[in-house]
């Protein structure tokens, strides 16, 4: 893994700052939606119907649920972090900003 000294870490930090917690949660939902198994698992675990999701997009509780879902599955969390060029810790910080507790 590259360190911040070689420039990779600073690029990640820049991307992270550009994404407010609510936006990061929506990007996480889009990531989940790209794979039928991922989104089906999310919906099953949350008890949500696909038709309910659109109405919940702006609610911080829903956004937190999306980030909690990622944080609860290390493999999924790392896949999302790589896909978004973000450090995995960005999810935890976004969770806390949306009212989530410590991990």
Residue frames relative to the residue before (quaternion, step in Angstrom):
aa qw qx qy qz dx dy dz
X 1.0000 0.0000 0.0000 0.0000 0.00 0.00 0.00
X 0.4220 -0.7088 0.5072 0.2495 3.56 -0.94 0.84
X 0.3751 -0.7266 0.5320 0.2196 3.53 -1.13 0.60
X 0.6849 -0.4698 0.3595 0.4253 3.54 -1.33 0.17
X 0.5915 0.6046 -0.3654 0.3887 3.57 1.13 -0.58
X 0.7248 0.4329 -0.2642 0.4663 3.59 1.06 -0.62
X 0.6620 -0.5437 0.2956 0.4228 3.58 1.24 0.26
X 0.5715 0.6073 -0.3868 0.3937 3.61 1.12 -0.52
X 0.6694 0.5111 -0.2988 0.4487 3.57 0.87 -0.92
X 0.6582 0.5031 -0.3271 0.4546 3.59 0.95 -0.75
X 0.6147 0.5279 -0.3510 0.4693 3.58 1.07 -0.62
X 0.6346 0.5174 -0.3330 0.4676 3.58 0.98 -0.78
X 0.6454 0.5242 -0.3260 0.4498 3.56 0.90 -0.87
X 0.6348 0.5306 -0.3300 0.4546 3.58 0.97 -0.82
X 0.6600 0.4971 -0.3076 0.4719 3.61 0.91 -0.90
X 0.6477 0.5348 -0.3209 0.4376 3.54 0.95 -0.87
X 0.6632 0.5071 -0.3051 0.4581 3.57 0.89 -0.89
X 0.6519 0.5416 -0.3103 0.4306 3.58 1.07 -0.73
X 0.7291 0.4093 -0.2345 0.4959 3.60 1.20 -0.31
X 0.2849 -0.7435 0.5814 0.1676 3.60 -0.41 1.19
X 0.6828 -0.5162 0.3165 0.4089 3.62 -1.12 0.55
X 0.6589 0.5041 -0.3248 0.4542 3.62 0.89 -0.82
X 0.6537 0.4984 -0.3112 0.4769 3.57 0.99 -0.79
X 0.6314 0.5287 -0.3326 0.4595 3.57 0.98 -0.80
X 0.6418 0.5161 -0.3214 0.4673 3.60 0.99 -0.78
X 0.6628 0.4901 -0.3098 0.4739 3.59 0.97 -0.77
X 0.6235 0.5105 -0.3334 0.4893 3.57 1.08 -0.67
X 0.6240 0.5267 -0.3325 0.4718 3.58 1.08 -0.72
X 0.6430 0.5073 -0.3238 0.4736 3.59 0.98 -0.79
X 0.6305 0.5183 -0.3309 0.4736 3.58 0.98 -0.79
X 0.6238 0.5343 -0.3233 0.4699 3.58 1.03 -0.81
X 0.6578 0.4985 -0.3089 0.4726 3.59 0.90 -0.91
X 0.6849 0.5211 -0.2754 0.4284 3.56 0.97 -0.91
X 0.5743 0.6052 -0.3770 0.4022 3.59 1.21 -0.31
X 0.7587 0.2671 -0.1533 0.5741 3.59 1.25 -0.30
X 0.4849 -0.7031 0.4400 0.2774 3.58 -0.67 1.13
X 0.6593 0.5086 -0.3182 0.4531 3.61 0.93 -0.82
X 0.6601 0.5117 -0.3163 0.4500 3.58 0.92 -0.89
X 0.7124 0.4436 -0.2773 0.4678 3.58 0.78 -0.96
X 0.6209 0.5369 -0.3471 0.4535 3.60 1.02 -0.69
X 0.6460 0.5103 -0.3171 0.4710 3.58 0.98 -0.81
X 0.6356 0.5253 -0.3232 0.4644 3.58 0.96 -0.86
X 0.6839 0.4817 -0.2904 0.4646 3.58 0.82 -0.96
X 0.6525 0.5133 -0.3179 0.4579 3.59 0.96 -0.82
X 0.7003 0.4748 -0.2766 0.4557 3.59 0.88 -0.91
X 0.7127 0.4226 -0.2590 0.4964 3.59 1.07 -0.65
X 0.4098 -0.7240 0.4630 0.3059 3.58 1.20 -0.41
X 0.4674 0.6889 -0.4315 0.3475 3.56 1.26 0.29
X 0.3702 -0.6633 0.6032 0.2433 3.50 -1.28 0.55
X 0.5917 -0.5938 0.3913 0.3797 3.64 -0.92 0.74
X 0.6455 0.5444 -0.3185 0.4307 3.60 1.05 -0.69
X 0.6324 0.5499 -0.3253 0.4382 3.59 1.21 -0.42
X 0.5535 0.6763 -0.3779 0.3059 3.55 1.12 -0.68
X 0.6499 0.5408 -0.3346 0.4163 3.60 0.79 -0.94
X 0.6936 0.4841 -0.2734 0.4581 3.60 0.95 -0.84
X 0.6969 0.4729 -0.2621 0.4712 3.57 1.24 -0.39
X 0.4213 0.7634 -0.4351 0.2243 3.60 1.21 -0.31
X 0.7428 0.4193 -0.2291 0.4690 3.60 0.95 -0.79
X 0.5822 0.6025 -0.3725 0.3991 3.60 1.24 -0.11
X 0.4791 -0.7004 0.4499 0.2784 3.55 -0.76 1.04
X 0.6051 0.5595 -0.3615 0.4361 3.62 1.07 -0.59
X 0.6505 0.4891 -0.3053 0.4943 3.56 1.04 -0.76
X 0.6382 0.5240 -0.3270 0.4595 3.56 0.94 -0.88
X 0.6411 0.5132 -0.3118 0.4780 3.56 1.02 -0.81
X 0.6316 0.5342 -0.3335 0.4522 3.61 0.98 -0.77
X 0.6306 0.5209 -0.3322 0.4698 3.59 1.02 -0.77
X 0.6925 0.4645 -0.2788 0.4764 3.58 0.86 -0.94
X 0.6092 0.5393 -0.3477 0.4659 3.60 1.06 -0.68
X 0.6216 0.5455 -0.3342 0.4522 3.54 1.02 -0.82
X 0.6666 0.4832 -0.2991 0.4824 3.59 0.92 -0.86
X 0.6801 0.5081 -0.2917 0.4408 3.56 0.87 -0.97
X 0.6714 0.5190 -0.2912 0.4416 3.58 1.15 -0.56
X 0.7345 0.3007 -0.1905 0.5778 3.59 1.27 -0.10
X 0.3380 -0.7974 0.4614 0.1924 3.55 -0.09 1.32
X 0.6392 0.5241 -0.3358 0.4516 3.60 0.94 -0.80
X 0.6643 0.4955 -0.2914 0.4777 3.56 0.92 -0.93
X 0.6279 0.5441 -0.3209 0.4547 3.57 0.98 -0.88
X 0.6965 0.4669 -0.2786 0.4682 3.58 0.85 -0.95
X 0.6182 0.5329 -0.3480 0.4611 3.60 1.03 -0.71
X 0.6604 0.4961 -0.3049 0.4741 3.57 0.96 -0.86
X 0.6455 0.5306 -0.3236 0.4439 3.58 0.90 -0.91
X 0.6611 0.4869 -0.3048 0.4827 3.58 0.94 -0.85
X 0.6614 0.5212 -0.3107 0.4409 3.59 0.88 -0.93
X 0.7594 0.3678 -0.1874 0.5030 3.57 1.06 -0.77
X 0.3769 -0.7407 0.4677 0.3008 3.60 1.32 -0.01
X 0.4751 0.6397 -0.4455 0.4082 3.54 0.94 1.00
X 0.4855 -0.6037 0.5120 0.3711 3.58 -1.14 0.41
X 0.5904 -0.5944 0.4007 0.3709 3.63 -0.98 0.72
X 0.5960 0.5946 -0.3578 0.4041 3.60 1.10 -0.63
X 0.5321 0.6354 -0.4052 0.3861 3.59 1.20 -0.44
X 0.6137 0.5472 -0.3512 0.4479 3.59 1.09 -0.66
X 0.6572 0.5102 -0.3081 0.4613 3.58 0.93 -0.87
X 0.6575 0.4990 -0.3131 0.4698 3.57 0.95 -0.82
X 0.6483 0.5021 -0.3185 0.4756 3.58 0.99 -0.78
X 0.6098 0.5489 -0.3455 0.4554 3.60 1.02 -0.76
X 0.6837 0.4801 -0.2891 0.4675 3.56 0.84 -0.99
X 0.6379 0.5278 -0.3288 0.4544 3.61 1.00 -0.74
X 0.7013 0.4349 -0.2602 0.5013 3.58 1.13 -0.60
X 0.6688 -0.5236 0.2946 0.4379 3.60 1.25 0.15
X 0.4705 0.6638 -0.4517 0.3660 3.58 1.24 0.16
X 0.5023 -0.6680 0.4672 0.2885 3.56 -1.13 0.63
X 0.7323 -0.3710 0.3200 0.4730 3.51 -1.31 -0.25
X 0.4485 -0.6763 0.5137 0.2787 3.54 -1.17 0.57
